[in-house]
Amino acid sequence: MADMFSLAMPWWAFVLRAVVVYAVVLGMVRLSGKRALGQITPFDVLLIVLLGNAVQNALLGQDTSLAGGLLLAATLIAINYAVGWLSTRYRGMERLLEGEPVLIARDGRLLASVLRRELVTRADFEAALRQQGCRGIDEVALALLETNGHITIVPRRPETDAPAGPR
């Protein structure tokens, strides 16, 4: 019973391991593109489960104690809170961690090379068109891939025959 709370390494080693693993995995997820963050597929769920299993030993080392697991959980939650706090207060940190929206269509033209680079399928783009009430690409003024992976469509304004100006 006493082994349940005795740590196999110093407490600061747990904290250091958590910080390093969090930073590296965050960087890898960030590099994988916005699609991974916004549109979860069964493959993405599998990746999340396997990532958790893959980094378990890097976090725990030889420790299997309850205290070690709780210390790691508290450290990861604290790091996540700190990252959220920093990104809401510093625009540069937000840009570094979350990126910026990317233009994927303009004036009725789809930027196919950008879609490929951002790992967004044509089917995903067309679904976003339908969800936002556009029948086709010709109705799009702007389309942006947001930092959360969602696609925002700004429709073209209908041309009117009425002259512009005061009444």
N, C-alpha and C positions, 0 to 999 in steps of 0.2 A: 504494500500500500504506500509506503514511503517513496518508492521509486516513481510513483505516479507524478510526484512534484519535484524530483531532483533533476536538474538540467545536466545534459551531457557535455555542454560547453558553456562558457560565460554568457551572461544575458546580452552583452553588447555584440556578440557574434551573431545572435539571432537577428538583432536589429540591423546590423550591417548586411547580412545575407538578404533580409527582406528588402532593404533599400536597393541593393544591386539588382536583385531579380526583378523587382517592380520596374526599375528604370530600363533595364534591358528588354523586358517583355513589352513595356509601353512603347519603346522605340521600334520594336519589330512590328507591333500592331499598327503603329502610326505609318510605317513604311509600306505596309500591305495595302494601303489605299482606303478611300472613304467607303467604298462598297461594303467592305468587311464590317464597318461600324453601323451602317444604316439598314441593310437588308439581310437579315439573318436567314440562312438556308440550312438544311440538314447538315451540309458539309461544314458550315461554320460552327454549329453546335458540337459536332464531333471534334473539330479543331480546339474548341474551348475546353472540352473535357480532357483531351489528350495533352493540351498545354498545362493544365492543372496537374496532371499526373507527371508530366515531364519535369516540372520545376519543383515538385515535392521534395525530392532528395536534395536539391540545391538549397532549399529553404531549411530543411530540418537536419541535414547531415545524418549523424548516427542517433540523434535524439528521437525518442518516441514518447516522451513524457507529456502529460496533460498540460503542465505549466509551459513547456516549450511551444506547444501548439497554440495555447491561448496568447502567449507573448507574441508569436508571429501574427496571429489574427489581429491583435490590437495594433501592432506596428503597421500592418498593411492598411488597416482602416485609417490610422493616423496619417499615413503617407497620402492616401487617396483624398482625405479631407484637405490636407495641405496643398495638394495639387489643384483641387477645386478652388480653394481660397485664393491661391496665387493667380490662377487664370481669370478669376472674376475681378481682380484688382489691377492687373498689369496686362495691357493689350499685347505686348511682345510675348509674354508667357502664353497667353491664350492662342496667339498665332502659331507659336512653336508647337504647342501640344495638340491643338485642334485643326490647324491649317486654316485655309480661307476658301470661300466658295469658288468654284471653277465654272467658267462659261462653257456650256456644251452645245448650245445652239443660239443662233442670232438671225433675225430677219428671215425666218423660214428656211434656214440652212443648218443642217446638223453637222457638227464638227466631229466626224467619225474618228479621227486620230486621237482626239481628246477622250472620247468614249473608251477607246481601246486602252489608252494610257491609264485611265481611272478604273478600268475593269468593270465598266457598266455595259450591259448587253443592250442591243437594240430593243429587245422585248421589254426590258426594264424601263427604257425611255418611253416606249409606246404606251406602256401601262400608266406611267405618270401623266402622259398626255390625256388619256381617257379619264383618269381620276380627277383631273383638273378641268375637264369640260372641253378639251380641244379635240377636233376630229382628225387633224393631221398636222404635220410639220409646218405647212404653209400658214397656219394660224398662230405661229409662235413669233413673238417679238424677241424674247430672251428665254433661255432655259439655263438654270444654274444647278450644279451639283453642290448641295450644301455641305457643310462640315460634318453633319450628322449622317450623311449618306443619302438623304432624301433629295428628290429632284423637284425644284420649283419652276413652274412655267408661268411666264408673264405673256398673256395673249396680246396679239396685235389689236389695236383699236380699229373698229370698223370705220371705213372711209365714209364720210357724209357728204352730201351734195350741198349742204347749207354753207353759205359763206361764213368765214370766221370774222369775228369783230363784235362790237357792241350792238345791242338792239335798240 
